[in-house]
Amino acid sequence: MSTADEQHRLLRGPAKDLERARRDRAAWSDLAFFAEHTDGRHVTDRNEPARFRVLWALQYDRRPQDLPLLRFLLRQQTVFYQKAVPWGLASDLLLAGFMVAEHRRVEDLWLHWAAKSISFDTALGYHLYHLLTGGVATAVAEVRASAHPDRDRILDDITSDRHTEASVEEWLGEQRAQFPADPAEESLRTWAHRAAGLGEPEASRLFMTEWAAGEPRTEDTLNTLQFHLARLGYHAEAVAVQREAVAISDASWPGARAFNLLTLARLQRQAEDTAGAWTTLEEIQDVMPPDKQGPRQGLWRHFVKECFLLAPLTPDDSTARRRLAVGDEHLRGIPRLWMDGVLDAAVAAAEEVGDPRALHRYRALQQAAAREYEQDISRPG
């Protein structure tokens, strides 16, 4: 199936959801934020996928009468970020904000300010231009006449030299390019992520491989491709891509080959090729930086962690013990063992392999690492 056919197929469901929302306002309740607690700390939103499906369909089918629905979606997406997204900013909130801003109604600036004020990341990434699309002078007058607690802060942020009608128009043009109204103009890479979000791994794989085929075969392109394939569960294909990345590793960057080989070993382990993964780890030993204390110490921690992760996957008990011993040997001298989960992997490996002496030592190291962590985070500066 071609990418165009897949695009058309994937949009059928969201388009039906959108028509239902247009036809029956009662259906909006299925798009509202609905908190579900995954444990004592984390919150998920049951309706977030359905809400984004409708928002995505609206991107390609824009009508003036949809403004109330768009406002509702932006409010719900803002609540979702407030309750469930403590950091970061993704295209979901930016798309919702742009779709409202494109209607250029000054009264919507308060919706945009609420979205911008969610977190440090949204304060930086959700642009002030969202508030100004109804006209800069009109927005200033609206804020100045309000009793909003952030009134003075907003007025201070709007500067006459930077925030002009021309700059607002330029920003809107950039947003229209980022969120095109024609599905055919959407990046295949974006389609890949959207398909993954819809639970369509085969379509997502098709879009991402087609995207990569049109890009230079650089390490950045290959890294993006292998990461996406691995996330979708196509580990064998990700391994093949990563072998290509290893072959073109940038020799000018210290540790580049070791880093790419380490990624290859991890992918081979995920693909259940434990023998191949161990062979790759043996190759890495020859290119690892000699100084475990220096700026490449994280590389050492991840290398040793892979050794420990592979040991219990080895069917031969004696070979498993030898691999545990290799990890143990390289563990010595690596600082900050409270980072990167290396000791958790060591403890699990010693338990699975059945080495009580190693298990006792790793648990003692865990306790020492915990004390070191407390000291590090409490140290001034």
N, C-alpha and C positions, 0 to 999 in steps of 0.2 A: 504494500500500500504506500502511496506517495505521501510526502509530508502535507501537501494540500488536502488530500483526502482525510488524513488523520486530524488535521485542524478542523475541518468541517464536522467530522464525527464527534470530536471532543466538545465542540461548542453547542451541540444539539441539546444536551442536558441542561447546561446553564441557561440557554435561551428559553427553554421551557419554564425553568424556575423563575426567570425574570418576568415572563408573561403572566405567570400565576401571581407574582407580587404586584404587577400592574393592575391585574383584574380584581384582586381581592386583598384589601388592606389587612384583613385578619391574618393573612399569611405572613405578615411582617413579624409576628411573634416567633416564627420559626427561624428568624434571622437575628433576633435580639441576643445580646450577651446572656449566656446561661452558665453560671460557674459550676464546675465540678472539681472537687478536691482530690487530687491523685494521692496525696499523703498530707501530713500535717502542714506542709509549707507550700507545695506547688498547686497552682490552680490552672485548670484547662477550661476552655469554652466549648461546650457541646455544639453550639451553632456556628462557630467560626468558619468551618469549611463551607457550609451552606451560604453563609453571608458573602464569602469571597466569590463563590460561583456566580451569584447575582451581580456583584460588583464587576466581575470580569466580563460578564455578558453586557453590562451597561457600557463598558469601555468601547465596544464595537457597535453599539446601537444607542446613540445619544439622542434624547428627545427633550425638548424644553419642559414638558409636563412631568419629567422624572425628578425634578429638584426636591420635592418633599421626601421621596424615597432615598435619594442620595444623602440628604441631610440626616435621615434616620441611620443610614449605614455608617456615616462618619461618626455620629454620636456613639453607636454601638462599638465601632472599632476603637474609638478613644477609650471607652470603658474597658474593653478587652486589654488594651495596653496598660491602663491604670491598674488593673487587677491581676493580670497574668504575665505581663512582659516587663520585668524590672529594668531591663537595659536593651539597647539595640533599636533599630528602626529599619523596617523592611518595606517592600513595595506595596504591601496591602494598605497601610495607613497613608502612604504617599499618593497612591491611586485614588483612594477615597477623598483625600483632601483636594487633589487636583480636579476631580470631577465636580465637586461642589464649587471650587474657585472659578471654574470655567463659566459658571453662570453669572459671575460678576455682581453679586448682591452684597451690598455693604453690611447688611445685618448679619451675614454669615461670618464676619470676622471674629465673633466671639466663639463660634464653633472651632474655627482655626486656632484661636489662641488657646483653647482648652487642649487641643491636640498637640500644639507646640509645647505646652507647659507640663507634659506628662513626666518627662525625665530629662536627664542631662543630654542623652542622645537625641531625643526629639527636639530639644531646645536648639541643638546645633543643626540637625538635619531637616527639620520641618521648617521651610523657609518663611521668613516674615512676609514675603511677597504674596503668600496665600491670603493675608489680611487686606491686601491693597488692590485686588483686582476690580473692586467696585469703584476705584478712583482713589488716588492718594489723598487729595484734599478732602474728599468725602469721608474717607476712613479716619483721618485726623479729627475732623469735626465730630464724627460719631463717637470716637473715644473720649474726646475732650468734654462732650456733653454728658458722658456717663458717670455713674458713681461706682464703677467696677473697682475692686481693690487693687488691681494691677494697672489702673488708668495711667498713672505717671510713668510707670515702667515701660508701657507700650509706647507712649509719646516720646520717651527718651530714646527708644530703639529706632524709631522712624527718623531718618536723617534726610534733609533736603538734597544733599549732594549725591547720595547713593540711591535713595528710593524715589525715583521719578516715574512718570507715566511711560517713558521710553524703556526704562529698565524693567518695569512690570511687563510690558509687551514682549520684551526679549525673553524674560523668564517663562512666560506663557508659551512662547514658541518652543523653548527647550523642553517644556513639559509635554507638549503635543508630540514632539519627536520621541520622547521617552515612552509615552503611552499613546501609540497611534490608534486612530479610529478604525483603520483598515487592518483586519487580521493578517493579511498578506505582508504588511509592512513590519510586523512584529518580529523581533529577533528569534531565530530558531533556538537559541540558548534560553530565552525567556519561555518559549513554548515547552522546552524540556522541563523546566522547573514547574510550570503550570500543570503539565501532564503528571508529573510525580505527585504534586499536591492533590490531584484528582484520583490517585491510586491507579495510574495507568503506566506501569513500568516499561512495557514494550514500546509504547508511543514515546515515552520520555527518552528511552535509549535511542530510538530512531532520530528524534530531533537533535539530540546532543551529538551523535556521530555525524549527522549531516552538517551540523554547525562546525564541528572540528575539521571536516573534510574541506571546508572553505577557508580555513585559517592556516597561517604558516605553522609548520610542525615545530614550534618552539617548546621549551620546557613549560612555559605558562599554559599553552594550549593543551599539552599532554597531561599536565597536572590537573587541569579542570576536567578533562575527559575521564581520566582514570578515577578521580574522586567521585564523579557523578555515577559512573558505572558501578563502582564499589558500593555506593550508597543504595543503588537500586538492587544490589545483590548479584550483579554480573561480575563475579570476582575473577573468573578465568580471563575474561576480556580485559578487565582492568590490569591483570598481570601482564598481558601482551602489550598494552599501552605503556605500562611502566618500564618494561624492558627497553622500549624505544627511548624513553626519557633517560634511562641509565646510559644508553649508548651516546647520547648527545650532552651528557652532563657538562656544565660550565666549569672548566678547569680553573678559571680565574677566581672562583669563589671557594675558599677553603672549606672542606667538608661537603662540597656539593655531591660528589660521587657517593660518599658514605650516606648522606641523607637520602639520595634517590635509591640506593641499594636497600636501606632500611625500610623505606616505603614498599619496595618490591617484596621484601621478606614478610612484612605484615600482610600484604595482599595474598601472597602464596599461602600463608597460614590460614587466612580467611577462606581461601579456595580449597583448603584441606590438603594442600601439597606440603606436608611437613618436611619431607626429605628435601624438596627443592628449597624450602624456606631456610633449612639449616645450612645447606650449601651456600646460600646467599649470605647468611650470617658469618660463615667462615671467610667468605670473600671480603666482607666488611672489615674484619679484623685487620686486614692489610692496609686499609686506607683511613682508619680512625685516627683522629688527631692525638698526638702523644700525651698532651697535657689534659688530664681529667679535671683539673681545677679551673681551667681557663674558660673562655667564652663558649666553648663547645661542650661544656659539662652536660647540658641537656641532651645532646646527641648520645653521650655515653649512657645516661640514664635510660633513654629509650632503647638503645641497643641491648643493654643488660635485661631490660624488661622483656624484650622479645625472646631472649634466651630462656628466661624463666617461663614465659608463656608456652614455649614449644616443648619444654621438658616433659610435662605431664601428658602431652599429646603423642609422645613417642611410644609405640606399642611394646618395644623391647625394654625390659626393666633395667638391664645393665647400661644400655645406651641412654636411657632416660636419666640415670644417675650421673653418667659422664657429662651430659648436657647441663644438668643442674650444677655440676662442679665447675663447668666453664663459666656459667653465669656467676657463680660464687667468686671465682677468681677475678673476674673483671669488675665485680661490685666494689671490691676493695679500693679505697682511695677516691671514690666519687662523692662529692659534697652534696648537701641538701637532699638527703634521701627521703625527706618528707614530700618531695615533689614528684609528680608524674606517675604515681601509683606503683613505683618500682618495688617497694617492699611488700605491698599487697600481693603482687605477682610472685614474689619470692616465697612468701608464706604459703600461698596456694600451691606452688610447685612442690615445696618440701612436704606438704601434707599429702599430695597426690602420689608423689614418688615414694613416700614412706621413709624419710630421713629425719628421725627425731632430733639429732644433734643440730642439723641445719635449721630445723624448725624452731628450736629453742633460741638459736642465735639470731634468726631473723625477727623473732618476736621481741627480743631484747633491743635489736636495732630499731624496731618500730617505736618502742617506748622512748629511746634516746632521740629519735627523729621528732617525736611529738614535743618533747621538751625543747629541742632546737627551734622548732616552728614557733612555739610560744615566745621564745626569746627574740626571734627575728621580727615578728609582727609587733612586739612591744618596744623594740628599739627605736629611739627617736630618729627621724629623718629617713 
